[in-house]
Amino acid sequence: MLADQDIARVRARLLASPQPMPDADDLVADIILPDAFDGPPVPAAVLIALVRRGADFSVLYTERSAGLRRHSGQVAFPGGRIDPEDRDAAYAALREANEEVALNPADAEVLGYMPYFFTGTNYFITPVVAVVEPRAPFIANPGEVDDVFEVPLHRIIDPGSYGVFRVMHMGQERRGWQIDHEGHRIWGITAELTRRFRDQIILGGAPA
């Protein structure tokens, strides 16, 4: 459970504005993929939504549609590319959340931003953190999302919720965080951002 003073501490640990994109030569990706860098980094934003449910909070996730060309079937935060007409990363994240799960931007209070995350697929991601008090159910857009679900915040805080995900990449084993929740497996970038959110923003410490 988070009280109002806890939300104030969360806000204080966030950036007041998104980090600007450094020169491409200064960006280091989480993983290097062959032929991934065929152009300038692509600005993107994801929404880490603290959904208020009575006295408790949960975090919102989606399961991407199996018909999508990239990352099909994977668990993700709502989000996507920042379009030229988007005012900023927060606007883009809320727009995408509205398109994907019918989250009303008016129900969200943006608290701030986490440091950027640069991916091996050439996306420069700005995580946007918001408190959401939904006045209507979230509804998955079948063209983009197969399912929408929430993980209670106490599960995200609990270190016992985290396992190790292993994958072979270019002949080497890579490890990352993994959370299993009611038939959903959260791994990859989404699990890494979840853990950073837990460690740095909720608990206010250094990454584990």
N, C-alpha and C positions, 0 to 999 in steps of 0.2 A: 504494500500500500504506500502511496505517495501522498504526503500532505502538501498544502500550499507552499510551505517553506521549502519542501523538497523540490517542487517545481521551480522555485526561485533559484535554488542551487544548480539545478540542471541548466537553466537558462544562463547562469553565470559561467558555466563551464563550456558553453558553446561560443562559436564565433558570431559576432554581430552581423557580419556580411560574408558572402562567399569568398574563398580565396581566389585571387586572379590566377589564370593559367600561366605557368612559367614558360620559358622558351622550350620548344619541343626537345631540344638537346639535353635539357636539364630534367626531363621526366624519366622516371624509372618505373617500369611496369611491374605488376605483381608476378607475372609470368611471361616469358617471351615465346610467342607463337610464330611459326614460319609464315611469311607473307601477310602478317597482320597489319603492318604499317604501310599502307598504300596511299596515305594522304595525311593531312594535318590531324591532330587529336580532335575527337568529336565531343563537344560539350554535352553532358547529360546530367540529370538530377534524379534522385530517388527520394521518396518520402518515408521517413521513419516516424510512423504515427503512433503516439501514445494515446490509445483509445480509452477514454474514461467510461468505466462500467460501474456505476454506483460509487462505492468507496474504493474500488480497485481499478487497475489499469492493465491493458493488454497491448501487444504490438501487432500491427497489421501486416499480413503477408499475402501474396498471391501465388498460385501455381499457374505458370504460363501455359498457354494452349499447346496441345500436342501438334497442332497444324502449323505452328510458326517455324520459320526457316532457321532461326538461331535460338539456342537455349530452350528449345521446346520441352515442355513438361517439367522444367526446373522451377524451384521456389525462388521468388524474388520479392523485393519491395516494389510497390507501385512506382512507376517512373519511366523515363525514356529520354530521348534526345531533347535538348533545349532548342526550340525553333527560333528563327530570327525574330519573329514577332513577339516572343515571350519577353516579359519585362525583366525577369531575373530567374534564378534557379528555383526559388520558392514558387513563383507563378507556374513554371514548367512542371514541377513535381505535383502541385495540386491539380493542374490541368490534366496530367496523365492519370492521377488517381481518380479524377472524375470520369475520365473516359474508360478506365479499366474496371472500376468497381463502384461507380456512381457515388463517390464520396463528394459531398457538397463542400466546396472551398469555404463557404461561409461558416461551416461547422468546425473549422480548423484555426488554431492560433499558432502561428509559427514562432518557435522559441529561439531558433538560431540555426547555425550550420556546423557540421563537423568538417575536419580537414578533408581535402579532396582525396580521391582514390583513383589511381590511373591503372587501367586494365591492359592485359596483353592483347585484347581485341581493339585497342586504340581509343577507348572511351575515357574521358576525363569526367569523373563522377563527383558531383557535389551532393552529399547527404544532407537533406533538409529535415529538421526535427520539429514536430508540431504536436500539440495536444489537440485531440479530436473528440468532440462531444456529439456523436451522430444523432440526428433527429429522424433518420430513416435507415433501414437495413442496407448493408453493402450488397451490391448485386454484380456478379461477375459478367463482364462483357464477353460473350462466347467467341467473338472474333479474336480476342487477345488473351483471355484468362479462362482456364477451366474451373478454377476454384478460388475462393477467397476465405481466409481463416485468420484467427488470432491466437497468439501464444500469450498466456498470462505472464505479466512482468516478473512475478516471483519465480517462474521457471527460467526466465532469461537471466535473472540474478544468480540463481542457484548454480554453483560451479559443477555440481553433479549432472546437470543437463547436457554438458558438452562432452562429446566423444571426439575421436580422431578419424577424419576421412582420409583415405589413402587412394592415390591415383598414379598410374604410370604416365610419365610425360617425357618423350624423347629418350626413352631408355632409363630414366631415373624416377624413383619414387618421390612423389610430393605429398606432403601432409598438410592438412588444414583442419579447421573446426567443423564439427557436425552436430546438429541438434535433430533428434527424432521426436515428432509431436503428432500423435493421433494419425499415424499413417503418412505423414509428410516428412520428408528428409530435407533439412536446410543445410546446404553446404556451399563451398566455393565463395565467391565474392559476398553473397548475402550473409553467410555464416561469419565471415571475417568482419564485416561491418557490424553485425549484431554483437560480436564479442567486443569490438572497439567501443561500441555504444555502451555496453555494460561496464567495461573497465574504466573508460575515460569520462563518460558523461554521467551515468547513473551512480557509480561508486567513486568517481573522482580520482582515480589512481592511474598508474602507468599500465600499458597493455601487458597482459600476462603472456 
